[in-house]
Amino acid sequence: MLGTRGYPSYYGGFETAVRKLAPAFADAGWDVTVYSRPGALRADDPGRDPRIRSIETHGLETKQLSTLTYGLTSALHAALLRRPDVALVMNVANGFWLPLLKLARIPTVVNVDGIEWEREKWGRLAKLMFLAGAHCTARFADYLVADSREIQRRWQVDFGRDSTFIAYGGDIPDPGTTAGPVAAAGTSTEPLPGGARPHAYALFVARMVPENSVDAFMEAARVIGRSFPVILIGGAGYQDPVEDRLRSLAAEEPAVTWLGHLSDDVRLHALWSQAGVYFHGHSVGGTNPALVQAMACAAPIVARDTVYNREVLGDAALFVAPDPQAVAEACLRVLWSADLRSRLGSLALARSRRHYQWSDIAAAYVELASTARRRRAPRSAARDRSAARDRSAARDRIAARERSAARDQAGVPDQGPAAIPAPRGGWGAEADAR
């Protein structure tokens, strides 16, 4: 796996996906290597899976060049030294390096992410670079993953490439336990920031960049703050004037708290679970990991009206234009109405359970990677049957691990995992993918 900050890392959505996918591939018998950046990993993470190997490569730590340079060194290492059976590549900026992997006869599966060349945070040169990377991805990638139907449509129309739709998942409690979303996710012992009370504050979680409606929500926060506390979470990623404006906002408005980047999942999930309303302002991209996680935590949601957000949320949110007054009015409407909060939260959680389970997401990636791996070997009925067993085992083991985690959080004694049959030849006999 290459194209992220590594394993385990808590920087963004790709890193969350890797934390879920890498152990799932190991459960299915794959030998997994994740390329990482120096200083980006949480080495003492108690959830770190010892089966996952991390290899650090080097690059230039700048906003414009970090993805490109770390992607280059990772691709070179994989092509020349590691030579895996399959490479799972994140981000079309790494499309420039796909020819290196193709020359080494390494099949590639590329998650294309969102429409990066339309993001406001990038300058003209960076947008052209992402667009060129997308063209390289369309030409050289063996398989593409689109995390939303709309992204899938855009790649078909714009580049003439088909893709496999695989969304993101959210961490939710097992439906067979008595733990609700707040009990399961809200186990942080820290008090709520800024004197906030459960279900009586507005929450904003995002990378602090223009396309995420940061300016609109900052203005709306002044209005919401007259009646309810407001909590903002996230940073710009690199030095950016928006962070100075956030500090000023928090200093000027007593009801507004800015926490910056928060890498503690337990605390973050607790804040989502107990929010009176969560505003999701993302405008460019497909299925957003933060939105899916908010749904899994049963947060009542107000979302910017985009084709991507409507695809993910269906009828489980209020949709607004990126106008400060409209955002403030919608958030206050939810905060003042217990019935509306309950209805939106229940709809979001139900939709999360139906469409955004990590066990299903991981099994789909395992299936696609198995298909890619078979490009390097003759197809056989026995191999197909073994791959099917791998997919079923991956789904069962992930679901069992999620049930166990939910029982632990709810204080329910563990009855032991269900027996999962190993693939013929034992775990690790089927595939060697790094």
C-alpha positions as CSV (number, residue, x, y, z in Angstrom):
1,M,0.0,0.0,0.0
2,L,1.5,3.4,-1.0
3,G,0.4,7.0,-1.2
4,T,-0.6,7.7,2.4
5,R,1.4,8.8,5.5
6,G,1.6,5.2,6.6
7,Y,0.4,2.7,9.2
8,P,-0.8,3.4,11.7
9,S,-1.4,7.1,11.0
10,Y,-4.3,9.4,11.9
11,Y,-3.8,12.3,9.4
12,G,-6.9,11.9,7.2
13,G,-9.3,9.7,5.4
14,F,-6.8,7.6,3.5
15,E,-4.9,6.9,6.7
16,T,-8.1,5.7,8.4
17,A,-8.8,3.5,5.4
18,V,-5.3,2.0,5.6
19,R,-5.8,1.3,9.4
20,K,-8.9,-0.7,8.5
21,L,-7.8,-2.4,5.3
22,A,-4.3,-3.5,6.2
23,P,-5.4,-5.8,9.0
24,A,-8.3,-7.1,6.9
25,F,-5.8,-8.1,4.1
26,A,-3.7,-9.8,6.8
27,D,-6.8,-11.7,8.0
28,A,-7.4,-12.9,4.5
29,G,-3.8,-14.3,4.3
30,W,-2.0,-11.5,2.6
31,D,1.5,-10.3,3.5
32,V,1.0,-6.6,3.9
33,T,3.5,-3.8,3.6
34,V,2.5,-0.1,4.0
35,Y,4.9,2.6,2.8
36,S,5.2,5.4,5.4
37,R,6.7,8.8,6.0
38,P,9.2,9.5,8.8
39,G,7.6,10.9,11.9
40,A,4.0,10.3,10.6
41,L,3.3,7.1,12.6
42,R,2.0,6.4,16.0
43,A,4.5,3.7,17.0
44,D,2.9,3.2,20.5
45,D,-0.6,2.7,19.1
46,P,-2.2,-0.2,21.1
47,G,-4.3,-1.0,18.0
48,R,-1.3,-1.6,15.8
49,D,-1.3,-4.9,14.1
50,P,2.1,-6.6,14.3
51,R,1.5,-8.4,11.1
52,I,1.7,-5.2,9.1
53,R,5.1,-4.1,8.0
54,S,5.9,-0.4,7.6
55,I,8.7,0.8,5.3
56,E,9.7,4.5,5.5
57,T,10.9,6.3,2.5
58,H,11.9,9.9,2.1
59,G,10.6,12.9,0.2
60,L,10.1,16.7,0.4
61,E,7.8,17.8,3.2
62,T,6.1,20.7,1.4
63,K,2.4,21.2,0.6
64,Q,3.0,21.0,-3.2
65,L,5.6,18.3,-3.4
66,S,5.2,15.9,-0.5
67,T,2.7,13.5,-2.2
68,L,4.7,13.4,-5.4
69,T,8.1,12.9,-3.8
70,Y,7.1,10.3,-1.2
71,G,5.1,8.5,-3.9
72,L,8.1,8.4,-6.2
73,T,10.4,6.9,-3.5
74,S,7.8,4.4,-2.5
75,A,7.1,3.3,-6.0
76,L,10.8,2.9,-6.7
77,H,11.3,0.8,-3.6
78,A,8.3,-1.3,-4.5
79,A,9.3,-1.8,-8.1
80,L,13.0,-2.4,-7.6
81,L,13.2,-4.1,-4.2
82,R,9.9,-5.3,-2.7
83,R,8.2,-6.4,-5.9
84,P,4.8,-7.2,-4.5
85,D,2.0,-9.2,-6.1
86,V,-0.3,-6.2,-6.1
87,A,0.1,-2.5,-5.2
88,L,-2.8,-0.6,-3.7
89,V,-2.1,3.1,-4.6
90,M,-3.9,6.0,-3.0
91,N,-4.2,9.4,-4.8
92,V,-4.0,10.1,-8.6
93,A,-0.9,12.3,-8.0
94,N,0.9,9.0,-7.8
95,G,-0.3,8.2,-11.3
96,F,3.0,9.6,-12.6
97,W,4.8,6.6,-11.0
98,L,2.5,3.9,-12.2
99,P,4.7,3.2,-15.3
100,L,7.5,2.2,-12.8
101,L,5.2,-0.5,-11.3
102,K,3.9,-1.6,-14.7
103,L,7.5,-2.1,-15.9
104,A,8.1,-4.3,-12.9
105,R,4.9,-6.2,-13.8
106,I,3.1,-5.3,-10.6
107,P,-0.7,-5.0,-11.0
108,T,-2.1,-1.8,-9.5
109,V,-5.3,-0.9,-7.9
110,V,-5.7,2.9,-7.5
111,N,-8.2,4.7,-5.3
112,V,-8.7,7.9,-7.3
113,D,-10.1,9.9,-4.3
114,G,-12.0,13.1,-5.2
115,I,-11.7,15.6,-8.0
116,E,-8.4,17.1,-6.7
117,W,-7.9,19.5,-9.7
118,E,-11.1,21.3,-8.7
119,R,-10.2,21.9,-5.1
120,E,-9.9,25.6,-4.2
121,K,-6.9,25.0,-1.9
122,W,-4.6,24.3,-4.8
123,G,-3.0,26.9,-7.1
124,R,-3.1,26.7,-10.9
125,L,0.1,24.7,-11.2
126,A,-1.0,22.1,-8.5
127,K,-4.4,21.7,-10.2
128,L,-2.6,21.0,-13.6
129,M,-0.4,18.5,-11.8
130,F,-3.3,16.6,-10.3
131,L,-5.1,16.6,-13.7
132,A,-2.0,15.3,-15.4
133,G,-1.7,12.6,-12.7
134,A,-5.3,11.6,-13.3
135,H,-4.6,11.2,-17.0
136,C,-1.6,9.0,-16.2
137,T,-3.8,7.0,-13.8
138,A,-6.4,6.5,-16.4
139,R,-3.8,5.3,-18.9
140,F,-1.6,3.1,-16.7
141,A,-3.7,1.8,-13.7
142,D,-5.0,-1.8,-14.0
143,Y,-8.0,-1.2,-11.7
144,L,-9.6,1.9,-10.4
145,V,-11.6,2.4,-7.2
146,A,-14.2,5.2,-6.9
147,D,-15.6,5.9,-3.5
148,S,-18.9,7.3,-4.9
149,R,-21.2,6.7,-7.8
150,E,-20.7,10.3,-8.9
151,I,-16.9,10.0,-9.0
152,Q,-17.4,6.7,-10.9
153,R,-19.5,8.6,-13.4
154,R,-16.9,11.5,-13.7
155,W,-14.1,9.0,-14.5
156,Q,-16.2,7.3,-17.2
157,V,-17.2,10.6,-18.8
158,D,-13.9,12.5,-18.4
159,F,-11.4,9.7,-18.9
160,G,-13.3,6.8,-20.5
161,R,-12.3,4.5,-17.6
162,D,-14.6,2.1,-15.7
163,S,-14.0,1.8,-12.0
164,T,-15.2,-0.3,-9.0
165,F,-17.4,1.5,-6.5
166,I,-16.1,1.0,-3.0
167,A,-17.0,3.6,-0.4
168,Y,-15.7,4.1,3.2
169,G,-16.8,2.6,6.4
170,G,-17.6,3.9,9.9
171,D,-17.0,2.5,13.4
172,I,-20.4,1.6,14.9
173,P,-21.4,-0.8,17.7
174,D,-22.6,-4.3,16.9
175,P,-26.4,-4.3,16.6
176,G,-26.6,-7.4,18.8
177,T,-25.2,-5.5,21.8
178,T,-27.1,-3.2,24.1
179,A,-24.6,-0.4,23.5
180,G,-25.9,2.6,21.6
181,P,-23.7,4.8,19.4
182,V,-23.0,7.2,22.3
183,A,-22.1,4.4,24.7
184,A,-19.9,2.7,22.2
185,A,-18.1,5.7,20.8
186,G,-18.4,8.2,23.7
187,T,-16.0,6.5,26.2
188,S,-13.7,9.5,26.5
189,T,-13.4,10.6,30.1
190,E,-12.5,14.1,29.2
191,P,-15.2,16.8,29.7
192,L,-16.7,18.5,26.7
193,P,-14.7,21.6,25.6
194,G,-15.9,25.1,26.3
195,G,-18.5,24.1,28.9
196,A,-20.6,22.3,26.3
197,R,-23.4,19.9,27.3
198,P,-24.3,16.7,25.5
199,H,-26.6,17.3,22.5
200,A,-26.5,21.0,23.0
201,Y,-23.5,22.2,20.8
202,A,-22.7,22.6,17.2
203,L,-19.7,20.6,15.7
204,F,-17.5,21.2,12.7
205,V,-14.8,18.7,11.7
206,A,-12.8,19.3,8.5
207,R,-9.5,20.1,6.9
208,M,-9.5,23.9,7.1
209,V,-9.4,24.6,3.4
210,P,-11.8,26.7,1.3
211,E,-13.8,23.9,-0.4
212,N,-14.9,22.6,3.0
213,S,-17.0,25.8,3.6
214,V,-14.7,27.0,6.4
215,D,-15.4,30.7,5.8
216,A,-19.2,30.1,5.8
217,F,-19.1,28.1,9.0
218,M,-16.8,30.5,10.8
219,E,-19.3,33.3,10.2
220,A,-22.2,31.1,11.1
221,A,-20.4,30.1,14.4
222,R,-20.7,33.7,15.6
223,V,-24.5,33.5,15.2
224,I,-24.9,30.0,16.6
225,G,-22.6,31.0,19.5
226,R,-25.2,33.4,20.8
227,S,-27.3,30.4,21.9
228,F,-25.1,27.3,21.9
229,P,-21.4,26.4,22.2
230,V,-19.6,25.8,18.9
231,I,-16.6,23.4,18.6
232,L,-14.4,23.3,15.5
233,I,-11.9,20.5,14.9
234,G,-9.2,20.4,12.2
235,G,-6.2,22.2,10.8
236,A,-4.9,23.4,7.5
237,G,-2.2,20.7,7.3
238,Y,0.6,23.2,6.6
239,Q,1.2,26.8,7.6
240,D,-1.9,28.7,6.5
241,P,-3.5,32.1,7.4
242,V,-6.8,30.4,8.1
243,E,-5.4,29.0,11.4
244,D,-4.7,32.6,12.6
245,R,-8.3,33.5,11.8
246,L,-9.5,30.5,13.7
247,R,-7.5,31.5,16.7
248,S,-8.9,35.0,16.5
249,L,-12.5,33.7,16.2
250,A,-12.0,31.6,19.3
251,A,-10.5,34.5,21.2
252,E,-13.3,36.9,20.2
253,E,-16.2,34.6,20.7
254,P,-16.5,33.0,24.2
255,A,-18.8,30.3,23.0
256,V,-16.4,29.1,20.2
257,T,-13.7,26.5,20.8
258,W,-11.1,25.5,18.2
259,L,-9.3,22.3,19.0
260,G,-7.0,22.0,16.0
261,H,-6.2,18.6,14.6
262,L,-7.5,15.8,16.8
263,S,-5.9,12.3,16.3
264,D,-7.6,10.7,19.3
265,D,-10.4,8.6,17.7
266,V,-12.1,7.9,21.0
267,R,-12.5,11.5,21.8
268,L,-13.5,12.5,18.3
269,H,-16.2,9.8,18.1
270,A,-17.4,11.0,21.5
271,L,-17.8,14.5,20.2
272,W,-19.7,13.3,17.2
273,S,-21.9,11.1,19.3
274,Q,-22.9,13.8,21.7
275,A,-23.2,16.7,19.2
276,G,-26.5,18.6,18.9
277,V,-25.7,19.1,15.3
278,Y,-22.8,18.4,13.0
279,F,-22.2,20.7,9.9
280,H,-20.5,18.9,7.0
281,G,-19.4,21.5,4.5
282,H,-17.3,19.5,2.1
283,S,-17.9,20.3,-1.6
284,V,-15.4,18.4,-3.7
285,G,-14.9,14.7,-3.4
286,G,-16.8,11.5,-3.1
287,T,-17.8,9.6,0.0
288,N,-16.2,11.6,2.8
289,P,-14.7,9.6,5.6
290,A,-15.6,12.2,8.3
291,L,-19.2,12.2,7.1
292,V,-19.5,8.5,7.2
293,Q,-18.1,8.4,10.7
294,A,-20.5,11.1,11.8
295,M,-23.4,9.0,10.5
296,A,-22.0,5.9,12.4
297,C,-22.1,8.0,15.6
298,A,-25.7,9.0,14.9
299,A,-24.9,12.7,14.7
300,P,-27.7,14.9,13.5
301,I,-26.3,16.4,10.3
302,V,-26.7,19.6,8.3
303,A,-24.7,19.3,5.1
304,R,-23.7,21.5,2.2
305,D,-26.0,20.7,-0.8
306,T,-23.8,18.8,-3.2
307,V,-24.3,15.8,-5.4
308,Y,-21.7,13.9,-3.3
309,N,-23.3,14.7,0.1
310,R,-26.8,13.8,-1.2
311,E,-25.6,10.5,-2.5
312,V,-24.1,9.5,0.9
313,L,-26.9,11.0,3.1
314,G,-30.1,10.4,1.2
315,D,-32.8,11.8,3.4
316,A,-30.7,11.7,6.6
317,A,-29.7,15.4,6.8
318,L,-30.8,18.9,6.2
319,F,-29.1,20.4,3.1
320,V,-28.1,24.1,2.8
321,A,-26.2,26.4,0.5
322,P,-22.7,27.5,1.7
323,D,-24.2,30.8,3.0
324,P,-23.4,31.8,6.6
325,Q,-27.0,32.8,7.4
326,A,-28.4,29.6,5.9
327,V,-25.9,27.4,7.7
328,A,-26.6,29.2,11.1
329,E,-30.4,28.9,10.6
330,A,-30.3,25.2,9.8
331,C,-28.0,24.4,12.6
332,L,-30.1,26.3,15.1
333,R,-33.2,24.7,13.9
334,V,-31.7,21.3,14.7
335,L,-30.3,22.4,18.0
336,W,-33.6,23.8,19.2
337,S,-35.6,20.7,18.3
338,A,-35.1,17.4,20.2
339,D,-37.5,15.6,17.8
340,L,-35.5,16.7,14.7
341,R,-32.2,15.8,16.4
342,S,-33.5,12.3,17.2
343,R,-35.0,11.8,13.7
344,L,-31.9,12.9,11.8
345,G,-29.5,10.9,14.1
346,S,-31.6,7.7,13.7
347,L,-31.8,8.1,9.9
348,A,-28.0,8.7,9.7
349,L,-27.2,5.6,11.8
350,A,-29.6,3.4,9.9
351,R,-28.1,4.5,6.6
352,S,-24.6,3.9,7.9
353,R,-25.5,0.4,8.9
354,R,-26.9,-0.4,5.5
355,H,-24.2,1.1,3.3
356,Y,-21.0,1.9,5.1
357,Q,-19.8,-1.1,7.1
358,W,-16.0,-1.6,7.2
359,S,-16.4,-5.4,7.0
360,D,-18.1,-5.0,3.6
361,I,-15.7,-2.3,2.4
362,A,-12.6,-4.3,3.3
363,A,-14.0,-7.5,1.7
364,A,-14.6,-5.6,-1.5
365,Y,-10.9,-4.4,-1.5
366,V,-9.7,-7.9,-0.9
367,E,-11.8,-9.2,-3.8
368,L,-10.5,-6.6,-6.2
369,A,-6.9,-7.1,-5.1
370,S,-7.3,-10.9,-5.6
371,T,-8.6,-10.2,-9.1
372,A,-5.6,-8.0,-9.8
373,R,-3.2,-10.6,-8.5
374,R,-4.6,-13.2,-10.8
375,R,-3.4,-11.1,-13.8
376,R,0.0,-12.4,-13.0
377,A,-1.0,-16.0,-12.9
378,P,-3.1,-18.4,-15.0
379,R,-6.8,-18.4,-13.9
380,S,-8.0,-21.7,-12.4
381,A,-11.1,-22.8,-10.8
382,A,-9.2,-23.8,-7.6
383,R,-7.7,-20.4,-7.4
384,D,-11.1,-18.8,-7.8
385,R,-12.6,-21.0,-5.1
386,S,-9.7,-20.1,-2.8
387,A,-10.1,-16.4,-3.4
388,A,-13.8,-16.7,-2.6
389,R,-12.9,-18.3,0.7
390,D,-10.4,-15.5,1.4
391,R,-13.2,-12.9,0.9
392,S,-15.6,-14.7,3.1
393,A,-13.0,-15.2,5.8
394,A,-12.0,-11.5,5.7
395,R,-15.6,-10.4,6.1
396,D,-16.2,-12.8,9.0
397,R,-13.0,-11.9,10.9
398,I,-13.6,-8.2,10.6
399,A,-17.2,-8.5,11.8
400,A,-16.0,-10.6,14.7
401,R,-13.4,-8.1,15.7
402,E,-16.0,-5.3,15.5
403,R,-18.4,-7.3,17.7
404,S,-15.6,-7.9,20.2
405,A,-14.7,-4.2,20.4
406,A,-18.3,-3.3,20.9
407,R,-18.7,-5.8,23.7
408,D,-15.5,-4.5,25.4
409,Q,-16.8,-0.9,25.2
410,A,-20.2,-1.9,26.6
411,G,-18.7,-4.0,29.4
412,V,-20.2,-7.2,28.0
413,P,-18.0,-10.3,28.7
414,D,-16.4,-11.7,25.6
415,Q,-17.7,-15.2,24.8
416,G,-14.8,-15.8,22.4
417,P,-14.6,-15.4,18.7
418,A,-16.4,-17.6,16.3
419,A,-14.2,-20.2,14.6
420,I,-13.2,-19.0,11.2
421,P,-12.0,-21.6,8.8
422,A,-8.5,-21.0,7.3
423,P,-8.0,-21.1,3.6
424,R,-6.8,-24.3,2.2
425,G,-3.1,-24.5,2.9
426,G,-3.4,-22.2,6.0
427,W,-3.4,-18.4,6.3
428,G,-0.7,-16.9,4.0
429,A,-0.7,-19.8,1.6
430,E,-2.8,-18.1,-1.0
431,A,-1.2,-14.7,-1.7
432,D,1.9,-12.7,-1.0
433,A,0.9,-9.1,-1.5
434,R,2.9,-6.2,0.0
